[in-house]
Amino acid sequence: MLQENQHITTRVKRKWLLIILAIKLVFFLYWAIHYDLYSKAGLVKNHIAVELADTDTYYNPIDTWVNTGEYPTMCRMPGLAPLYAPFYMLFGKQVAYIAVIVLQFLFSVISVYFLSIVASRISKWKYAFHATAITFSASAFVSVWDHVLLFDSFSVSFLLFSLYHFTSYFTQQKKISLFYAGFWLTWSVFIRQIAVIGFPVALLILFIVERKKILRFIQIASIFLISFMMIDGWWVIRNYRKENILVPMVKPIADCWKSYSKQFMAINDLQITWGEDVQYWIANSSAAWFSAPNKQEKPYPFRSGIMTSICNQDSILSLQHDYVTYRSEKDSILKNLAGERVLAKCAAFKKAYVSEHPADYWMIKRLLMFRQFVLPFRHDNLPGPSFAEMNIFQKAVKSGFLGLLLLVNILALLALGFAVIKRNSTIIMFGLLPIGIVVFLAILLGYIEQRYFVPVYPFFLVLAIWFVGEIISTRINKATRT
């Protein structure tokens, strides 16, 4: 199924680990300078650690646990605690933040190295390791998060650690590899819950491979699952004892963020139903238009496919006015009346759209969200001035990284299509996890924020490298025969 690339010796691996470190360090310093120069005052700590709006929601519960012995929330799983708490206890918050960033960078370097080995196992192309190492080291889509005090960097690194050990099981036939794979995947889940999709995908792959040996499948599946069953089992029991409710991972978002009113959730739900982007911090998005502090004078250019017998541009504009009134009105009676109108209109507009345009709802809008998620027209989250204010070099860098993102994703999709045509089961199974994340987040839930794509990107990169290797190998073989 998989095999080690004989061209990649231990000596070559060590040399390339240093090369990966050097490339990553150059871009780490580049992004550090840009964060320091262009972020809002106070958000960058000691020139390398970047706080965002959600940072406190991850770190403050750990602070409370260290100081009182009580972890106070079910809205964030404590996956960061082993990485952050020891430094916080010994040196305080600011030094702990720096330590977290250093750890994120080092784990990220190792994850590039592991992903490159995985690529060399997947592809027969002798340069798959080198191409993956260079491309992933230089890519900004994942590495830009190495500076940010959130969860994306650790989560992806641990996911790739798990992937490395999972593929090691097939190349080395050592059951301990499955234990390591399950352990790192569990840790990834405790930092970012979407990684939980990896468990059913991995179990499906193991079942396909071992389907003729059911007892062996049960044995290796148990080894793979033991870490998650024990650690998440502890978390479930802890939550049940605390509030007498079953919380296997985290509470629903509406229960966690009290600022998310029913009206806010209704507006978001309506936009997702329409296939719109709910990132209100993105300029010119429909969410930004709805969330504007003032009543808008002009309708937002929604696509015609969402319009119904009771919903047109004027009625949507009226909804935005009601939403502004609800958020800004001081008189409680008027505020409540506006809030009720928002809820009623959102429900009515959604029902009418689904019933009058079922083809648009079930197909077209989901294809649109797939396109926005996988083939975006912009590259979010890169630090720096606005594109109009960038110098030529900065524009070239940002445009280049967007081009790389699109190229990798297009090649990955072509690779999956090619694998299906050629009935390449290895590539099809490798693509199950990234495609599963895309389908679940973008097509089913309508969540298309770019950082949600971060765990997908390294898998797509390996698929792209495999596809390029197949093309090159085919051409070489044809040239040799002629």
C-alpha positions, 0 to 999 in steps of 0.5 A: 500500500505504502512504501518508504522512498529509498532515495530519502536516506537518513542523511538526506532527511537530516540535511533537509530538516536543517533546510526546512528550519532555515526556510521557515525561520526566514518567513517567521522573521518576515511575518514577525516584522509585518505583524509588528509594523501593521497590527493594532497597538498592544496586540503584538507581544515581544515582537513575535506573539500576536493576540486576537479577539479569541486569545483570552478565551483559550488562555484565561481558563488555563490561568484560572486552572493554574491559580485556583485548580478549577478549569472554568469552562466547557467552551474550550477544551484544555488542549493548550494546557500542557503547552502553556501552563508550565511556563505560566506557572514558572514565569508568568503570562508574557514569558509563557506567551513567548514560549508558546510561539517558540513551541508553535514554530518548532512543532511547525518545522517538525510537521513540515518534515513529517509531511514531506516523509508522508509525501515520499511514501504516497508518491513514487516520484523521487523528488516528492519529499523535496518538493513538499518540504520547500513548498510547505516551508515557504507557504504562508497559508499555515505558517502565518499562524505560528505567530498567533496565540490561538490554536491553528498552528498546534492543531495542524502540527499535531494532525500531521504528527498523527498522519506521519505515524498512521502512514508509518504503520503501513510502511513498518507494520508496527502497532505502536505507530497506531497508538502514537497516531491516536495520541496525536490526533486526540491532542489535535482534537482537544485543540481544534475539534474538527480534527475528530473527523480523522477518527472515523476516516482512519477507522474506515481505512483500517477496516478496508485494509484489514477487512478479511481479518476482523479480529486483527482490525478490532485489535489495531482499532482499539490501539488507535482509539485508546488515547481518545477513549481515555482522555475524552472519556475523562473530559465527558465525565468531568463535564457531566459532574460539573453541570449534569449535562453530556458535553463530549467536546464543547458546548454549542456556540450560542451557549458559550458567547452571550453576546451572540443574541438570538437575532445575531444567530438568526441573521447568520443562519439566514446568510448561510442558508443563502450561501453568503459569508458570515465573516462580519470583519471582512470588508464588503461582505454581506455580514459586514453590511448587516452588522454596520452600526448605521442603517444602510441607504443602499441594498447589498448586491445579493444574487438574484437566486435568493429572491422570493415572493416575500423577499427582495432587495427592499425587504432585506434592506428593511431587515438590516434597518430592524437589526440596527434598531434592535442593537442600538435602541435604548427603549426596551419596548422598541428594542424588543419589537425590533428584535421580534421583527428580525426573528420573524423576517429571518424565519420567513425569508429562509422558509420561502427561499428553501421552498421556492428555490430548492435547486438553488438551496441544495445545489447552487449555493453549496457549490458557491460555498465550496468555491469560496472555501477551496478557491477563494479570490483573496488571501485572508489573515496575512499581516500588512497594510491594505493591498492598495497601500502595499509596495510592489514587493508586498503586493508580489508576495501576497499575490504569489501566496494567493496564486500558490494556494489556488494552484495547490488546491486546483492540482489537488482536486485534479489529483482526486479526480485522476485517482478516481479514474485510475482507481488508485485506492491509496490516493482516494483514501488519503483524500477522505479526510480533507474532503470530509472536512470541506464537505462538513464545514463548507457544504453542510454547515456553510462555514467558509472562514479561511482558517478553517481550511488550514488543516486541509491545506497540507493534505491538498499539498501532498495530493498536488505533489503526487499529481505533478509527480504522476505527470512528470513520470508519465512524460519521462516514460513516454520519452524513454519508450520513443 
